[in-house]
């Protein structure tokens, strides 16, 4: 009888372990399916939301291209250029040993300005030399400093012109020593 009880208890343990093993598998399957459903839902949500952003980005890009085209048609590209000879000037410094070598082109707003610039070349060169020699190395070494320098030169030259104006200055050589 003791043997029968032993066999019965072993059978009960075996069936209990089979039941717990089966419930573990079911639990694992449920977790895997839950993770899978969440992943698919996330992908679908991302695709739906990113589709709107892609359309918005396309619209923004198209607007930028249209603005550039309209700006070009209004601006009609780069105007006629008036090249100036090379300038070599001393920069303001404590020891006076720093100098600047600059070559630049002036962008005119129209061809009618060229004859006036030909007549006023000494005046234009004087204005440019005066402005350049009043600068320190620190003022003109940065990109912002160069843009400010260009703006100042344009404003001073345009004060002396009657037939048009200078739109932009392009430095073709800019060396500080």
C-alpha positions in Angstrom: 0.0 0.0 0.0 2.8 2.3 0.6 4.0 1.6 -2.9 0.6 2.5 -4.3 0.6 5.8 -2.4 4.0 6.5 -3.7 3.0 5.8 -7.3 -0.1 8.0 -6.8 1.9 10.9 -5.5 4.3 10.6 -8.4 1.4 10.6 -10.8 -0.1 13.7 -9.2 3.3 15.5 -9.3 3.7 14.5 -13.0 0.3 15.9 -13.9 0.9 19.0 -11.9 4.2 19.6 -13.7 2.5 19.0 -17.0 -0.2 21.6 -16.1 2.3 24.2 -15.0 4.5 23.6 -18.1 1.4 24.1 -20.3 0.4 27.3 -18.5 3.9 28.7 -18.9 3.7 28.1 -22.7 0.3 29.8 -22.9 1.6 32.8 -20.9 4.7 33.1 -23.1 2.4 33.0 -26.2 0.2 35.7 -24.8 3.1 38.0 -24.0 4.7 37.4 -27.5 1.3 38.2 -29.2 0.9 41.3 -27.1 4.3 42.6 -28.0 3.7 41.8 -31.6 0.4 43.7 -31.6 1.9 46.7 -29.9 4.8 46.8 -32.4 2.5 46.6 -35.4 0.3 49.3 -33.9 3.4 51.5 -33.4 4.5 51.1 -37.0 1.1 51.9 -38.3 0.8 55.0 -36.1 4.3 56.2 -37.2 3.4 55.7 -40.9 0.2 57.6 -40.6 1.7 60.5 -38.7 4.9 60.7 -40.9 2.8 60.8 -44.1 1.4 64.2 -43.1 4.8 65.5 -42.2 6.2 64.4 -45.5 3.4 66.2 -47.4 4.0 69.3 -45.3 7.8 69.1 -46.0 7.1 68.8 -49.7 4.8 71.9 -49.6 7.4 73.9 -47.7 10.2 72.9 -50.2 8.0 73.9 -53.1 7.3 77.2 -51.5 11.0 77.8 -51.0 11.8 77.0 -54.6 9.0 79.3 -55.8 10.4 82.1 -53.6 13.9 81.6 -55.0 12.6 81.7 -58.6 10.5 84.9 -58.0 13.5 86.5 -56.3 15.8 85.6 -59.2 13.3 87.0 -61.8 13.0 90.2 -59.8 16.7 90.4 -59.2 17.5 89.3 -62.8 20.7 87.6 -61.5 24.0 89.2 -60.9 24.4 92.6 -62.4 27.3 94.0 -64.4 30.6 93.9 -62.7 33.1 96.8 -62.4 36.6 95.4 -61.4 38.9 97.6 -59.2 42.6 97.3 -59.1 44.3 95.8 -56.1 44.4 97.8 -52.9 47.3 97.5 -50.4 46.7 99.5 -47.2 48.1 99.6 -43.7 45.7 98.5 -41.1 45.3 100.3 -37.8 47.5 98.6 -35.2 49.7 99.5 -32.4 53.0 98.9 -34.2 51.7 99.7 -37.7 53.1 96.6 -39.3 49.9 94.9 -40.4 48.6 95.5 -43.9 45.8 94.3 -46.1 45.8 93.4 -49.7 42.3 93.4 -51.3 41.0 93.0 -54.8 37.3 93.5 -55.4 34.5 93.8 -58.0 31.6 96.1 -57.7 28.2 94.9 -58.8 26.3 97.6 -60.6 22.6 97.9 -60.8 22.7 98.8 -64.5 25.2 99.2 -67.4 24.6 103.0 -67.3 26.7 103.2 -64.2 30.0 102.0 -65.8 30.9 105.4 -67.5 30.3 107.2 -64.3 32.5 104.8 -62.4 35.2 105.2 -65.1 35.1 109.0 -64.5 35.0 108.6 -60.7 37.6 105.8 -60.2 40.0 108.0 -58.2 37.1 109.0 -55.9 36.0 105.4 -55.5 39.6 104.3 -54.8 40.0 107.0 -52.2 36.8 106.0 -50.4 37.8 102.4 -50.3 41.3 103.2 -49.1 40.0 105.5 -46.4 37.6 102.8 -45.1 40.1 99.9 -45.3 42.9 101.8 -43.6 40.6 102.8 -40.7 40.0 99.1 -39.8 41.8 96.9 -37.3 42.7 93.3 -38.0 40.1 92.1 -35.4 37.3 94.0 -37.2 37.8 92.4 -40.6 38.9 88.8 -39.8 35.4 87.4 -39.2 32.8 86.8 -41.9 30.5 89.2 -40.1 33.2 91.8 -40.1 33.8 91.4 -43.8 30.0 91.8 -44.5 30.0 95.0 -42.4 33.0 96.3 -44.3 31.2 95.6 -47.6 28.1 97.4 -46.4 30.1 100.4 -45.3 32.0 100.7 -48.6 28.8 100.3 -50.6 27.1 103.1 -48.6 30.0 105.5 -49.0 30.4 104.9 -52.7 26.7 105.2 -53.4 26.7 108.6 -51.8 28.9 109.9 -54.6 27.0 108.2 -57.6 24.3 109.8 -59.7 23.5 107.3 -62.5 22.9 104.2 -60.4 24.2 102.4 -57.4 26.4 99.6 -56.3 24.4 96.6 -55.2 27.1 94.3 -53.9 30.8 94.0 -53.5 32.7 90.8 -54.2 36.2 90.3 -52.7 38.3 88.4 -55.2 41.4 88.6 -53.1 41.6 89.3 -49.3 45.0 88.9 -47.6 46.0 90.2 -44.1 49.7 90.2 -43.2 
